[in-house]
Amino acid sequence: MEEDGSGLKPMDAEQLREQAHKMVDFIADYYKTIENFPVLSQVEPGYLGKLLPDSAPTYPTTLEHVLNDVQHKILPGVTHWQSPNYFAYFPSNSSIAGFLGEMLSAGINIVGFSWITSPAATELESIVLDWLAKALFLPQDFLSNGKGGGVIQGTASEAVLVVLLAARDKILRTVGRSALPKLVTYASDHVHSSLLKACQIGGLDPELCRLLKTDSSTNFALSPDVLSEAISNDIASGLIPFFLCANVGTTSSTAVDPLPALAKVTKTNNIWLHVDAAYAGSACICPEYRHFIDGVEEADSFNMNAHKWFLTNFDCSLLWVKDRSALIQSLSTNPEFLKNKASEGNMVIDYKDWQIPLGRRFRSLKLWMVLRLYGLEGLRAHIRNHIALAASFEELVVQDARFKVVTPRTFSLVCFRLLPPPNSEDNGNKLNHDLLDLVNSTGSVFITHTVLSGEYILRLAVGAPLTEVRHVNAAWQILQEKATALLENL
Ligand SMILES: Cc1ncc(COP(=O)(O)O)c(C=O)c1O
């Protein structure tokens, strides 16, 4: 039993100052030594239960004791997303500005569901989303001074869910609620799994979530002809097409669906067009990458995760809609205990009506601090640096004839594979699976995989804030060494 006591009050300004300084020191030291940890945690399932007691502590202990446990028990079970050797999935950036914003938001700790619960939280959110809409050259209709506007969701999954619900209810208001089982959703077969989850939550028939086949002929982008044909077939069968989730930067390979051509199809068929640019949207603040979202003018909603590649600590997913009333009609409730003059007078935005939960964090503070402390030029430099690092990795892969770059690199993700030796029984899938396991078990690098047209592919995504060219080169060296070892033992 620990009885050393923390003496910590629920809140006290001087105690907060003292303890928070210690915590900042701990975090700064973490970043200083982050490369010493295996980037992918090497613990076995259930490891922590063996290290922690069975029940909650009866008596308090000191922050020093807790931090000691963090160092020795928790950090070994952490996969270090901010490590410069982290190249897995997509990045989830942190930054000094993002951290300071999180800290401030945690410090003030408001719950800004209605304007009145903290006017600054709501108003800052509308302002920074308008700023970013302008930086991305999104259409005027997405700005908050018209019928649309932007909102911060926790994740891209929540973003696609809320717009799917809005689109569902919008069409049902026309065709009648009994038509729910006939509604059809479309996307490419590389759309993020969050779309299917949204369909499930939205009471839509998952069988009618059409994941349309793509292949290397379009670099895994959705073909407008394939979409048109699917829609025609569904209409002929008495079904009702209502929603397309187009991708700018798929999770598998950063494929970019052709928005202008897809938008023509959705417009003709009165289908809600949602653009998921969760990862790649950040790059579109650079003039040279903006063309990837050409066609967004015709979209009903657009989403990018500032928490992926925009130096904004998790969570912060930005969603813009053209018709905010569609969202509000689906998601608003107006209980007596929340009624107030500003809301009743329709003078303000109440973001509770644009999202699933009631409570919401002051996330705009974080995004505002990122924008203020780095500026758009700083953010552009950050994006360009990562894209250049990915290009240098791609170049290394191209130079080794044992490997192949599988799809053209568009942003900071490189998709590649080790080629199986001639006459090998394995088509390369086992070989690349084994290579991935070997490389990640070193703890010196963390990459992930996908499957494209049945081929097991390795993915290296550059995006951690401390990654430099030496880390990219080291990752490649490990890949080469392990490939050599594997090929020799075949
Ligand atoms: C293209 C795309 N969409 C959606 C998501 C889901 O993101 P979130 O975790 O914010 O829900 C991801 C996650 O990586 C993604 O890559």
PDBQT file of the ligand as one rigid body, heavy atoms in Angstrom, charges set to zero:
ROOT
HETATM    1  C1  LIG A 501      -8.684   8.273 -46.477  1.00  0.00    +0.000 C 
HETATM    2  C2  LIG A 501      -9.100   8.065 -45.043  1.00  0.00    +0.000 A 
HETATM    3  N1  LIG A 501     -10.356   8.311 -44.670  1.00  0.00    +0.000 NA
HETATM    4  C3  LIG A 501     -10.765   8.136 -43.414  1.00  0.00    +0.000 A 
HETATM    5  C4  LIG A 501      -9.898   7.715 -42.436  1.00  0.00    +0.000 A 
HETATM    6  C5  LIG A 501     -10.393   7.535 -41.036  1.00  0.00    +0.000 C 
HETATM    7  O1  LIG A 501      -9.813   8.477 -40.230  1.00  0.00    +0.000 OA
HETATM    8  P1  LIG A 501     -10.250   8.704 -38.720  1.00  0.00    +0.000 P 
HETATM    9  O2  LIG A 501      -9.354   7.862 -37.891  1.00  0.00    +0.000 OA
HETATM   10  O3  LIG A 501     -10.046  10.167 -38.505  1.00  0.00    +0.000 OA
HETATM   11  O4  LIG A 501     -11.682   8.311 -38.597  1.00  0.00    +0.000 OA
HETATM   12  C6  LIG A 501      -8.575   7.444 -42.765  1.00  0.00    +0.000 A 
HETATM   13  C7  LIG A 501      -7.622   6.973 -41.739  1.00  0.00    +0.000 C 
HETATM   14  O5  LIG A 501      -6.462   6.774 -41.967  1.00  0.00    +0.000 OA
HETATM   15  C8  LIG A 501      -8.164   7.623 -44.100  1.00  0.00    +0.000 A 
HETATM   16  O6  LIG A 501      -6.913   7.348 -44.483  1.00  0.00    +0.000 OA
ENDROOT
TORSDOF 0
